[in-house]
């Protein structure tokens, strides 16, 4: 009864558009007031403060700030020019260059919306000028931007680590091959589309001539510092030189040095607005993270996780069936719930269930994040969809229609990732 009350009150509050953090507190308090179980209000308050008083949690706002600085510093354009130099003359080469830029920019920002905004603001007008349909270009960006939450360092992986205790470093490694696989799937469709519908090769070749006139060495020198960022951050983590939280600090310092002193694309007086933007982005999530600790504690005291585990294992008797059901649930939730809160709420409840079935916790985290990243580009509340639509000055639903084939390509890759654990567990198993 107590476990049912937690979920019932939480879901009803969500249905009435109560903020996620407040809904979690209402769900946590319900069994205490109504049936006298689940601890006490004092325990809820103590757990809330302990949830906020965490060193690893600092990685989230720091990665957000580093991404903001890099975005304002025009890093995406330098990355795109580098990839377009090699792929631009091939069929579908420029859309593939956009996807590659999203892959590498995701290794800088750790955020889907940040990747979509930074890459899309430059690439959508560029592709449109070269004859690609604006809605199609926006759909491409909306889906490819989701790579920003899969390629490490990934903010959702940090949240999953905080909620479950799974190693952040292992999660970062686990996301590399799935991210590359999804990127390849998107590029395959982009090439197919361009071959089938044709491209304005005259315009494209003119732009590529201009780019090649700059010279490889100059382009490489211009993009070198942007390409070096993920190497420094991830290399520092896996060499043991610093922790993921310290890596987030390094990413901010590196972003400042590159943008202020090397590229000189931002000024010191602009840093305060950047800080304000990062705080606004993180502010709401900070409350959710704090309340999630109290919510998880109440779930434990009311044995809610055991109830969920018993229900799933009692009705689904194979790993394939359990993973299939969970993927469908995650995809649906991704359409209506933001990535951060969904991870904080779902992972502690469902991880024990899949572990009972023999699923690796890193593999489960990768599946969860991949599913929710698709939700960023799906209506009605896909955030990347709204960001890309705003950039293209098109209605989000119009962009969503053009994004459907890219989403299908993403789903095909997701099926491989879900049922072939090797993609998620191979690299973590090496270290």
RAMO-V335564 format. One line per field, one symbol per residue. phi: phi as a letter, one per 40 degrees, with the letter a starting at -180 (. if undefined). psi: psi as a letter, one per 30 degrees, with the letter a starting at -180 (. if undefined). burial: # if it has 24 or more other ideal C-beta (glycine too) atoms within 12 Angstrom, else .. A space follows every 10 residues. Layout:
# RAMO-V335564
phi->???
psi->???
burial->???
This chain:
# RAMO-V335564
phi->.ccccdcccc ccccccgcdd cccccccccd ccccbgbgga cccccccccc cccbcdcccc cccccccccc cccgcccccc dcccdcbdcc dgccdccccc cccccccbcg bcdccccccc cccccccccc hccccccccd cdcccccccb cccbcdcccc cccbgcdccc cdcccccdcc ccdccccccd cdcccccgbc cccccccccc ccccgccccc cccdccccdc cccccccccg cacdcccccc cccccccccc bccfcbbdcc ccdccccccc ccdccccccc ccccccccdc ccfccccccc ccccbbbbcd cccccccccc cccccbbcdd dccccccccc ddcccccgcc ccdcccddcc ccccdcbbcc bccccccccc ccfbcdcccd cccdcccccc cccccccccb ddccbccccc b
psi->eeeeeeeeee eeeefggkke eeeeeeeefe feeegglgbl eeeeeeeeee efikefffee feeeeeeeee efggeeeeee eeefeefefl kgeeeeeeee eeeeeefeeg keeeeeeeee feeeeeeefg fkkeeeeeee eeeffffffe klkkeeeeee eeffgkkeee eeeffeeeee eeeeeeeeee eeeeeeflli eeeeeeeeee effekeeeee eefeeeffef eeeeeeeffg elleeeeeee eeeeeeeeee edfhflleff eeeeeeeeee efeeeeeeee feeeeeeeee egheeeeeee eefffkglee eeeeeeeeee eeefffklee eeeeeeefef eeeeeffgkk eeeeeeeeee efeeffgklf gjeeeeeeee efhlkeeeee effeeeeeee eeeeeeeefi feeffeeeff .
burial->.######.## ..##.....# ########## ##....###. ...#..##.. ##.#.##### ########## ########## #####.##.# .######### ########## ########## ####.###.# .######### ########## ########## ####.##### ########## ########## #.##....#. ...#..##.. #.......#. .##.###### ####.###.. .######### ######.### .##.##.... ...##.##.. ##..###### ########## ##.##.###. .##.....#. .##.###.## #.######## ########## #####.#.## ########## #########. #########. ##.#.#..## #######.## #.######.. #.######.. .
